[in-house]
Amino acid sequence: GAGVSQTPSNKVTEKGKYVELRCDPISGHTALYWYRQSLGQGPEFLIYFQGTGAADDSGLPNDRFFAVRPEGSVSTLKIQRTERGDSAVYLCASRESPLATDTQYFGPGTRLTVL
Amino acid sequence: SQKIEQNSEALNIQEGKTATLTCNYTNYSPAYLQWYRQDPGRGPVFLLLIRENEKEKRKERLKVTFDTTLKQSLFHITASQPADSATYLCALDGGSGGYQKVTFGTGTKLQVIP
């Protein structure tokens, strides 16, 4: 594909429900990042994958959040027992390699609203 | 703790003037600093990267400076146009080789008035 895609673009759920957010990175990009962005704030790092493994999950706020990338391409961010405070735009980005000189390409984000 | 500060207030300038945005950071020694543009409802788009040993970088109407002593980067858009209106984010990258964690500032909203 031409860029990073994310589905769904919008997700409305009720407090306590489980949600999955999907990211399709650019083909061949080994590095994949998840961020969360609240209104008026910059993206906040959640987790980084190099290939299939989560190299850094230090940004995940608590154990309700989990992400996988089983085949080293598509990634899914999973949120259990959602809370109203989880409402935000969840952004995914990919990079050809983890090197800082490689451009990070962002998807359009998934807007999550927890009622 | 690490902190990245950008002007929280929106910056309004007249078309044709130079816009200057500021990014200050503390408790951080980044090897790289990046600037991104973000339009409403979209993900950030990479604009420029500057290394810690570079003082200045240019790309078309964009210029970035990086002062590791002041812990500050300035981002300039010359001959600004209404199409430049967007939120601009600075981001710091550890650059210690291998894995890179990127930390973003809060962004500054730029409005170019025709």
Chai-1 contact restraints between the chains, C-beta under 6 A:
chainA,res_idxA,chainB,res_idxB,connection_type,confidence,min_distance_angstrom,max_distance_angstrom,comment,restraint_id
A,Q41,B,T106,contact,1.0,0.0,6.0,A-B,restraint_1
A,G42,B,L89,contact,1.0,0.0,6.0,A-B,restraint_2
A,G42,B,F104,contact,1.0,0.0,6.0,A-B,restraint_3
A,G42,B,G105,contact,1.0,0.0,6.0,A-B,restraint_4
A,G42,B,T106,contact,1.0,0.0,6.0,A-B,restraint_5
A,G42,B,G107,contact,1.0,0.0,6.0,A-B,restraint_6
A,P43,B,F104,contact,1.0,0.0,6.0,A-B,restraint_7
A,A55,B,Y99,contact,1.0,0.0,6.0,A-B,restraint_8
A,L91,B,G43,contact,1.0,0.0,6.0,A-B,restraint_9
A,P98,B,Y99,contact,1.0,0.0,6.0,A-B,restraint_10
A,P98,B,Q100,contact,1.0,0.0,6.0,A-B,restraint_11
A,A100,B,Y32,contact,1.0,0.0,6.0,A-B,restraint_12
A,A100,B,D93,contact,1.0,0.0,6.0,A-B,restraint_13
A,A100,B,G95,contact,1.0,0.0,6.0,A-B,restraint_14
A,A100,B,Q100,contact,1.0,0.0,6.0,A-B,restraint_15
A,T103,B,F46,contact,1.0,0.0,6.0,A-B,restraint_16
A,F106,B,G43,contact,1.0,0.0,6.0,A-B,restraint_17
A,F106,B,P44,contact,1.0,0.0,6.0,A-B,restraint_18
A,G107,B,G43,contact,1.0,0.0,6.0,A-B,restraint_19
A,P108,B,R42,contact,1.0,0.0,6.0,A-B,restraint_20
A,P108,B,G43,contact,1.0,0.0,6.0,A-B,restraint_21
A,G109,B,G43,contact,1.0,0.0,6.0,A-B,restraint_22
